[in-house]
Amino acid sequence: MTLADAYPWLKALHVACALLFVGGLVANCLILDAAPAAPASTAPLLVRVKRWDRAVTTPAMLGVWAFGISLAVLEGWSTHAWLLAKLVLVVLLSAIHGLQSGQVRRLVLGHGVEPLRASALVVTVVIAIAVLAVVKP
């Protein structure tokens, strides 16, 4: 397999990981928005979300990074402005994920947390990333 043959596979894996990562971020947003209002009733769901986050969302985030960096190196995009803007937004999503993971972990342990309320920001950033990735302005 040549490097040219690897491109569609790397891109497919990058997109698949991105879908799982964003799905996990949205799930975290939903549970974290609901948890403070009804902590006792969301406890079993919080445990499941924590497991999902560790087993799927975090590895997907790492896959997004690994496959995205591989694509950028393979295609020589490292100096393109659209990629640098996308990189900043992916760092932001990764930071939000870290905050969400910490909040879910604290809620599972029974500690109170201030809700992050990042739903609108996550959706806006994901749309911006999609536009940058497809249009490459």
Secondary structure, 3 states (H helix, E strand, C coil): CCHHHHHHHHHHHHHHHHHHHHHHHHHHHHHHHHCCCCHHHHHHHHHHHHHHHHHHHHHHHHHHHHHHHHHHHHHCCCCCHHHHHHHHHHHHHHHHHHHHHHHHHHHHCCCCCCCCCCHHHHHHHHHHHHHHHHHCC
